[in-house]
Amino acid sequence: MKQWYEEIFENYGMKYDRESFVHGTVGECDFIEKEIDHNRATKILDIGCGTGRHAIELARRGYTVVGIDLSEALLQRAREKAAAQNLQIAFQKHDARHLPFSHEFDLVIMLCEGAFPLMETDEMNFQILQNAAKALKPNGKLIFTTLNGLFPLFHSVQAFLNAETKEGNATYGNNSFDLMTFRDHNTTSVEDDLGNKKELQCNERYYVPSEITWLLKTLRFTSVDIFGAKLGAFSRADQLTTEDFEMLVIAVKA
């Protein structure tokens, strides 16, 4: 049986590129470039690359990028967009829990809930972090965003998501946040590129900063820095607060 995160992205490449969360790409890539000192020799792995927005922007700026995703529909859209710009990017279908890479990349990115933290168990989410760590060379850097567990303690997730939604985007209802598991369960309604309407029962894991730090230190990351994640405007100057829906994590491997 397919999980919700597999079903939701079937035939969703065009609609994905119209979602509100995809519009910060250039600013986010500016931040990534700054973090790697604009070193064009940096080899980058984009986990959960979606339709390739970060991979394509970084390749356009001269970086070697490999993009992986579980959705063939999103990867096909990514390949079409890259080909239209004459960019050579290896877009590959992989499950982030089982990646074939070992000590190959200088930088791994997982942005906008790219795979982590969508899995149905904490162990599976940890597998994704393990694979990201394994893919990195010594002293490699991991940059990812994830859901901030402090946010639902003070705010309604459903109200936040639907306030950000534009016409034609996915909508969310029946949200319930479980304080024992830090998972938000909801009904997500989408209409795919073919006009098919779907209603899916979804759940996503929210993490608190101390959990992320502990998980990454377990994987031998020597430094872990966590900030608030502002769409299209990542910055080390943004201290994480309860107002941030997402957090930005920057970690360096031993």
MARTI-729485 format. One record per residue (C-alpha): residue in one letter; residue number from 0; z, x, y. Coordinates in Angstrom, 1 decimal. Each point is the difference from the previous one (the first is absolute). Example, Ala and Ser with C-alpha at 12.3 -4.5 7.8 and 13.67 -1.06 7.14 Angstrom:
// MARTI-729485
resn A, resi 0, c3 7.8, c1 12.3, c2 -4.5 $
resn S, resi 1, c3 -0.7, c1 1.4, c2 3.4 $
This chain:
// MARTI-729485
resn M, resi 0, c3 0.0, c1 0.0, c2 0.0 $
resn K, resi 1, c3 -1.0, c1 1.3, c2 3.4 $
resn Q, resi 2, c3 2.7, c1 0.7, c2 2.6 $
resn W, resi 3, c3 -0.2, c1 -1.6, c2 3.4 $
resn Y, resi 4, c3 -1.0, c1 3.3, c2 1.7 $
resn E, resi 5, c3 -3.0, c1 0.2, c2 -2.3 $
resn E, resi 6, c3 -1.1, c1 -3.7, c2 0.5 $
resn I, resi 7, c3 0.4, c1 0.0, c2 3.8 $
resn F, resi 8, c3 -2.6, c1 2.7, c2 0.6 $
resn E, resi 9, c3 -2.7, c1 -1.3, c2 -2.4 $
resn N, resi 10, c3 -3.1, c1 -0.7, c2 2.2 $
resn Y, resi 11, c3 2.1, c1 0.7, c2 3.1 $
resn G, resi 12, c3 -1.8, c1 3.1, c2 1.5 $
resn M, resi 13, c3 -1.5, c1 -1.8, c2 3.1 $
resn K, resi 14, c3 3.1, c1 -2.1, c2 0.6 $
resn Y, resi 15, c3 2.3, c1 3.0, c2 -0.4 $
resn D, resi 16, c3 -1.8, c1 1.7, c2 3.0 $
resn R, resi 17, c3 0.9, c1 -3.0, c2 2.2 $
resn E, resi 18, c3 3.7, c1 0.0, c2 -0.8 $
resn S, resi 19, c3 2.3, c1 0.7, c2 3.1 $
resn F, resi 20, c3 1.6, c1 3.1, c2 -1.6 $
resn V, resi 21, c3 -3.2, c1 2.0, c2 -0.3 $
resn H, resi 22, c3 -0.5, c1 0.5, c2 3.8 $
resn G, resi 23, c3 2.1, c1 3.1, c2 0.5 $
resn T, resi 24, c3 -2.1, c1 2.5, c2 -1.9 $
resn V, resi 25, c3 -1.1, c1 2.3, c2 2.7 $
resn G, resi 26, c3 3.5, c1 0.5, c2 1.5 $
resn E, resi 27, c3 1.5, c1 0.4, c2 -3.5 $
resn C, resi 28, c3 -2.6, c1 2.7, c2 -0.8 $
resn D, resi 29, c3 0.8, c1 1.7, c2 3.3 $
resn F, resi 30, c3 3.6, c1 0.3, c2 -1.2 $
resn I, resi 31, c3 -1.0, c1 1.3, c2 -3.4 $
resn E, resi 32, c3 -2.2, c1 2.7, c2 1.6 $
resn K, resi 33, c3 2.9, c1 1.1, c2 2.1 $
resn E, resi 34, c3 2.3, c1 0.2, c2 -3.0 $
resn I, resi 35, c3 -2.5, c1 2.4, c2 -1.7 $
resn D, resi 36, c3 -0.7, c1 2.0, c2 3.1 $
resn H, resi 37, c3 -3.6, c1 -1.1, c2 0.1 $
resn N, resi 38, c3 -0.7, c1 2.3, c2 -2.9 $
resn R, resi 39, c3 -3.4, c1 -1.1, c2 -1.4 $
resn A, resi 40, c3 0.7, c1 2.0, c2 -3.3 $
resn T, resi 41, c3 2.6, c1 -2.7, c2 -0.9 $
resn K, resi 42, c3 -0.9, c1 -1.8, c2 -3.1 $
resn I, resi 43, c3 1.2, c1 -3.6, c2 0.2 $
resn L, resi 44, c3 0.7, c1 -2.7, c2 -2.7 $
resn D, resi 45, c3 0.1, c1 -3.6, c2 1.3 $
resn I, resi 46, c3 2.0, c1 -2.2, c2 -2.5 $
resn G, resi 47, c3 -0.7, c1 -3.7, c2 0.3 $
resn C, resi 48, c3 -3.0, c1 0.7, c2 2.3 $
resn G, resi 49, c3 -1.2, c1 -3.6, c2 0.1 $
resn T, resi 50, c3 -3.4, c1 -0.1, c2 1.7 $
resn G, resi 51, c3 0.4, c1 3.6, c2 1.0 $
resn R, resi 52, c3 0.9, c1 -0.3, c2 3.6 $
resn H, resi 53, c3 2.3, c1 3.1, c2 0.3 $
resn A, resi 54, c3 -2.1, c1 2.0, c2 -2.5 $
resn I, resi 55, c3 -3.2, c1 -0.8, c2 1.9 $
resn E, resi 56, c3 1.5, c1 0.8, c2 3.4 $
resn L, resi 57, c3 1.4, c1 3.3, c2 -1.3 $
resn A, resi 58, c3 -3.2, c1 1.0, c2 -1.7 $
resn R, resi 59, c3 -1.9, c1 -0.8, c2 3.2 $
resn R, resi 60, c3 2.3, c1 2.6, c2 1.7 $
resn G, resi 61, c3 -0.9, c1 2.6, c2 -2.6 $
resn Y, resi 62, c3 2.6, c1 -0.2, c2 -2.7 $
resn T, resi 63, c3 -0.5, c1 -0.1, c2 -3.8 $
resn V, resi 64, c3 1.4, c1 -3.3, c2 -1.2 $
resn V, resi 65, c3 0.4, c1 -1.7, c2 -3.4 $
resn G, resi 66, c3 0.8, c1 -3.7, c2 0.2 $
resn I, resi 67, c3 1.4, c1 -1.9, c2 -3.0 $
resn D, resi 68, c3 0.7, c1 -3.7, c2 -0.4 $
resn L, resi 69, c3 0.5, c1 -2.5, c2 -2.8 $
resn S, resi 70, c3 -2.5, c1 -2.6, c2 1.5 $
resn E, resi 71, c3 -3.7, c1 0.6, c2 -0.8 $
resn A, resi 72, c3 -0.9, c1 -2.5, c2 2.7 $
resn L, resi 73, c3 1.8, c1 2.0, c2 2.7 $
resn L, resi 74, c3 -1.4, c1 3.2, c2 -1.3 $
resn Q, resi 75, c3 -3.5, c1 -1.4, c2 0.0 $
resn R, resi 76, c3 0.4, c1 -1.0, c2 3.7 $
resn A, resi 77, c3 1.4, c1 3.5, c2 0.7 $
resn R, resi 78, c3 -3.0, c1 1.7, c2 -1.6 $
resn E, resi 79, c3 -2.4, c1 -2.2, c2 2.0 $
resn K, resi 80, c3 1.7, c1 0.9, c2 3.2 $
resn A, resi 81, c3 0.1, c1 3.7, c2 -0.8 $
resn A, resi 82, c3 -3.7, c1 0.0, c2 -0.9 $
resn A, resi 83, c3 -0.9, c1 -1.8, c2 3.2 $
resn Q, resi 84, c3 1.5, c1 3.0, c2 1.9 $
resn N, resi 85, c3 -1.5, c1 2.6, c2 -2.4 $
resn L, resi 86, c3 3.5, c1 1.1, c2 -1.0 $
resn Q, resi 87, c3 0.7, c1 1.6, c2 -3.4 $
resn I, resi 88, c3 3.3, c1 -1.4, c2 -1.2 $
resn A, resi 89, c3 1.1, c1 -0.3, c2 -3.7 $
resn F, resi 90, c3 1.2, c1 -3.5, c2 -0.4 $
resn Q, resi 91, c3 1.5, c1 -0.4, c2 -3.4 $
resn K, resi 92, c3 1.6, c1 -2.9, c2 -1.9 $
resn H, resi 93, c3 3.5, c1 1.0, c2 -1.2 $
resn D, resi 94, c3 3.3, c1 -1.6, c2 -0.6 $
resn A, resi 95, c3 2.5, c1 1.8, c2 2.3 $
resn R, resi 96, c3 2.5, c1 0.1, c2 -2.8 $
resn H, resi 97, c3 -2.3, c1 2.1, c2 -2.1 $
resn L, resi 98, c3 -1.9, c1 2.5, c2 2.1 $
resn P, resi 99, c3 -2.0, c1 3.0, c2 -1.4 $
resn F, resi 100, c3 0.8, c1 2.4, c2 2.8 $
resn S, resi 101, c3 2.3, c1 3.0, c2 -0.3 $
resn H, resi 102, c3 0.8, c1 2.4, c2 2.9 $
resn E, resi 103, c3 -3.4, c1 -0.7, c2 1.7 $
resn F, resi 104, c3 0.7, c1 -1.3, c2 3.4 $
resn D, resi 105, c3 1.5, c1 1.3, c2 3.2 $
resn L, resi 106, c3 0.7, c1 -3.5, c2 1.3 $
resn V, resi 107, c3 0.6, c1 -3.4, c2 -1.7 $
resn I, resi 108, c3 -0.1, c1 -3.2, c2 2.1 $
resn M, resi 109, c3 1.0, c1 -3.5, c2 -1.0 $
resn L, resi 110, c3 -0.2, c1 -2.3, c2 3.0 $
resn C, resi 111, c3 0.5, c1 -3.7, c2 0.5 $
resn E, resi 112, c3 1.6, c1 -0.6, c2 -3.4 $
resn G, resi 113, c3 -2.7, c1 2.0, c2 -1.8 $
resn A, resi 114, c3 1.3, c1 -0.7, c2 -3.6 $
resn F, resi 115, c3 3.7, c1 0.8, c2 0.8 $
resn P, resi 116, c3 2.0, c1 -2.3, c2 0.2 $
resn L, resi 117, c3 -2.0, c1 -2.8, c2 -1.6 $
resn M, resi 118, c3 0.9, c1 0.6, c2 -3.7 $
resn E, resi 119, c3 2.0, c1 -2.5, c2 -1.9 $
resn T, resi 120, c3 2.8, c1 2.5, c2 -0.9 $
resn D, resi 121, c3 1.8, c1 2.8, c2 1.8 $
resn E, resi 122, c3 -0.9, c1 2.3, c2 -2.8 $
resn M, resi 123, c3 -3.7, c1 -0.7, c2 0.6 $
resn N, resi 124, c3 0.4, c1 0.7, c2 3.7 $
resn F, resi 125, c3 1.7, c1 3.3, c2 -0.9 $
resn Q, resi 126, c3 -2.9, c1 0.9, c2 -2.2 $
resn I, resi 127, c3 -2.3, c1 -0.2, c2 3.0 $
resn L, resi 128, c3 2.2, c1 2.4, c2 1.9 $
resn Q, resi 129, c3 0.1, c1 2.3, c2 -3.0 $
resn N, resi 130, c3 -3.8, c1 0.0, c2 -0.1 $
resn A, resi 131, c3 -0.3, c1 0.7, c2 3.7 $
resn A, resi 132, c3 2.4, c1 2.9, c2 -0.4 $
resn K, resi 133, c3 -1.9, c1 1.3, c2 -3.0 $
resn A, resi 134, c3 -3.3, c1 -0.1, c2 1.9 $
resn L, resi 135, c3 1.4, c1 2.2, c2 2.8 $
resn K, resi 136, c3 -0.2, c1 3.8, c2 0.1 $
resn P, resi 137, c3 3.2, c1 1.9, c2 0.8 $
resn N, resi 138, c3 1.0, c1 -0.6, c2 3.6 $
resn G, resi 139, c3 -2.3, c1 -3.0, c2 0.1 $
resn K, resi 140, c3 0.8, c1 -3.0, c2 2.2 $
resn L, resi 141, c3 0.3, c1 -3.7, c2 -0.9 $
resn I, resi 142, c3 -0.4, c1 -2.6, c2 2.8 $
resn F, resi 143, c3 0.5, c1 -3.6, c2 -0.9 $
resn T, resi 144, c3 1.1, c1 -3.3, c2 1.5 $
resn T, resi 145, c3 2.2, c1 -2.5, c2 -1.9 $
resn L, resi 146, c3 1.9, c1 -3.2, c2 0.7 $
resn N, resi 147, c3 3.2, c1 0.5, c2 1.9 $
resn G, resi 148, c3 2.9, c1 -1.6, c2 -1.9 $
resn L, resi 149, c3 2.1, c1 -0.3, c2 3.2 $
resn F, resi 150, c3 -2.5, c1 -2.4, c2 1.5 $
resn P, resi 151, c3 0.6, c1 -3.1, c2 -2.3 $
resn L, resi 152, c3 3.7, c1 0.3, c2 0.5 $
resn F, resi 153, c3 -0.5, c1 -1.0, c2 3.7 $
resn H, resi 154, c3 -3.3, c1 -1.8, c2 0.1 $
resn S, resi 155, c3 -2.2, c1 -2.5, c2 -1.8 $
resn V, resi 156, c3 -2.8, c1 1.8, c2 -1.9 $
resn Q, resi 157, c3 -2.1, c1 -3.2, c2 -0.2 $
resn A, resi 158, c3 0.2, c1 -0.6, c2 3.8 $
resn F, resi 159, c3 -0.9, c1 3.7, c2 0.7 $
resn L, resi 160, c3 -3.0, c1 -0.1, c2 -2.4 $
resn N, resi 161, c3 -1.4, c1 -3.3, c2 1.2 $
resn A, resi 162, c3 0.4, c1 1.0, c2 3.7 $
resn E, resi 163, c3 -2.3, c1 3.0, c2 -0.8 $
resn T, resi 164, c3 -2.6, c1 -2.1, c2 -1.8 $
resn K, resi 165, c3 -3.3, c1 -0.9, c2 1.5 $
resn E, resi 166, c3 -2.4, c1 -2.7, c2 -1.1 $
resn G, resi 167, c3 -1.6, c1 0.8, c2 -3.3 $
resn N, resi 168, c3 2.8, c1 2.5, c2 -1.0 $
resn A, resi 169, c3 2.4, c1 -0.5, c2 -2.9 $
resn T, resi 170, c3 2.9, c1 -2.3, c2 0.7 $
resn Y, resi 171, c3 3.5, c1 0.1, c2 -1.4 $
resn G, resi 172, c3 2.6, c1 -2.7, c2 -0.9 $
resn N, resi 173, c3 3.1, c1 -0.7, c2 -2.1 $
resn N, resi 174, c3 1.4, c1 3.4, c2 0.7 $
resn S, resi 175, c3 3.4, c1 0.8, c2 -1.5 $
resn F, resi 176, c3 1.7, c1 3.4, c2 0.3 $
resn D, resi 177, c3 2.2, c1 1.0, c2 -2.9 $
resn L, resi 178, c3 2.9, c1 2.1, c2 1.1 $
resn M, resi 179, c3 0.7, c1 1.3, c2 -3.5 $
resn T, resi 180, c3 -3.5, c1 1.4, c2 -0.5 $
resn F, resi 181, c3 -1.2, c1 0.3, c2 3.6 $
resn R, resi 182, c3 -3.2, c1 -1.8, c2 -1.0 $
resn D, resi 183, c3 -1.8, c1 -2.6, c2 2.1 $
resn H, resi 184, c3 -1.5, c1 -2.7, c2 -2.1 $
resn N, resi 185, c3 -2.7, c1 -2.1, c2 1.6 $
resn T, resi 186, c3 -3.1, c1 -2.2, c2 -0.5 $
resn T, resi 187, c3 -3.1, c1 1.8, c2 1.5 $
resn S, resi 188, c3 -3.1, c1 -2.1, c2 0.7 $
resn V, resi 189, c3 -3.4, c1 1.7, c2 0.4 $
resn E, resi 190, c3 -3.6, c1 -0.9, c2 0.1 $
resn D, resi 191, c3 -2.2, c1 2.7, c2 -1.5 $
resn D, resi 192, c3 -3.5, c1 1.2, c2 1.1 $
resn L, resi 193, c3 -1.6, c1 -2.6, c2 -2.2 $
resn G, resi 194, c3 2.0, c1 -2.9, c2 1.5 $
resn N, resi 195, c3 2.4, c1 -0.4, c2 -3.0 $
resn K, resi 196, c3 3.5, c1 -1.0, c2 1.0 $
resn K, resi 197, c3 2.9, c1 1.6, c2 -1.8 $
resn E, resi 198, c3 3.7, c1 -0.6, c2 0.1 $
resn L, resi 199, c3 2.0, c1 2.9, c2 -1.5 $
resn Q, resi 200, c3 3.7, c1 0.5, c2 -0.7 $
resn C, resi 201, c3 0.7, c1 3.5, c2 1.4 $
resn N, resi 202, c3 3.0, c1 2.2, c2 0.3 $
resn E, resi 203, c3 0.4, c1 3.3, c2 1.8 $
resn R, resi 204, c3 2.9, c1 2.5, c2 0.0 $
resn Y, resi 205, c3 1.7, c1 0.9, c2 3.3 $
resn Y, resi 206, c3 1.7, c1 3.4, c2 0.1 $
resn V, resi 207, c3 2.9, c1 1.2, c2 2.2 $
resn P, resi 208, c3 -0.4, c1 3.6, c2 1.3 $
resn S, resi 209, c3 2.7, c1 1.5, c2 -2.2 $
resn E, resi 210, c3 -1.8, c1 -1.2, c2 -3.1 $
resn I, resi 211, c3 -3.3, c1 1.6, c2 1.1 $
resn T, resi 212, c3 1.8, c1 3.2, c2 0.8 $
resn W, resi 213, c3 1.8, c1 0.1, c2 -3.4 $
resn L, resi 214, c3 -3.2, c1 -0.8, c2 -1.9 $
resn L, resi 215, c3 -2.0, c1 2.7, c2 1.7 $
resn K, resi 216, c3 2.8, c1 2.6, c2 -0.2 $
resn T, resi 217, c3 0.0, c1 -0.8, c2 -3.8 $
resn L, resi 218, c3 -3.7, c1 1.0, c2 0.0 $
resn R, resi 219, c3 0.8, c1 3.3, c2 1.6 $
resn F, resi 220, c3 -1.1, c1 -0.8, c2 3.6 $
resn T, resi 221, c3 1.9, c1 2.4, c2 2.2 $
resn S, resi 222, c3 -0.1, c1 -1.9, c2 3.2 $
resn V, resi 223, c3 -0.3, c1 -3.8, c2 0.5 $
resn D, resi 224, c3 -0.4, c1 -1.5, c2 3.5 $
resn I, resi 225, c3 0.0, c1 -3.7, c2 0.6 $
resn F, resi 226, c3 -1.1, c1 -1.8, c2 3.1 $
resn G, resi 227, c3 -1.1, c1 -3.5, c2 1.2 $
resn A, resi 228, c3 -3.6, c1 -0.7, c2 -0.8 $
resn K, resi 229, c3 -2.0, c1 -1.5, c2 2.9 $
resn L, resi 230, c3 -3.4, c1 -1.3, c2 -0.8 $
resn G, resi 231, c3 -2.6, c1 2.6, c2 1.2 $
resn A, resi 232, c3 2.6, c1 2.0, c2 1.8 $
resn F, resi 233, c3 2.1, c1 2.0, c2 -2.5 $
resn S, resi 234, c3 2.4, c1 2.4, c2 1.7 $
resn R, resi 235, c3 2.9, c1 2.2, c2 -0.8 $
resn A, resi 236, c3 1.6, c1 -1.3, c2 3.2 $
resn D, resi 237, c3 0.5, c1 -3.5, c2 -1.5 $
resn Q, resi 238, c3 3.5, c1 -0.1, c2 -1.4 $
resn L, resi 239, c3 0.1, c1 -2.6, c2 -2.9 $
resn T, resi 240, c3 1.8, c1 -3.2, c2 1.0 $
resn T, resi 241, c3 0.6, c1 -3.5, c2 -1.5 $
resn E, resi 242, c3 -2.9, c1 -1.1, c2 2.2 $
resn D, resi 243, c3 -2.6, c1 2.0, c2 -2.0 $
resn F, resi 244, c3 -1.8, c1 -1.9, c2 -2.8 $
resn E, resi 245, c3 -1.2, c1 3.3, c2 -1.5 $
resn M, resi 246, c3 1.3, c1 3.5, c2 0.0 $
resn L, resi 247, c3 -2.0, c1 3.2, c2 0.1 $
resn V, resi 248, c3 1.0, c1 2.7, c2 -2.5 $
resn I, resi 249, c3 -1.0, c1 3.7, c2 0.3 $
resn A, resi 250, c3 1.1, c1 2.3, c2 -2.8 $
resn V, resi 251, c3 -0.7, c1 3.6, c2 -0.9 $
resn K, resi 252, c3 -0.1, c1 1.1, c2 -3.6 $
resn A, resi 253, c3 1.7, c1 3.1, c2 -1.3 $
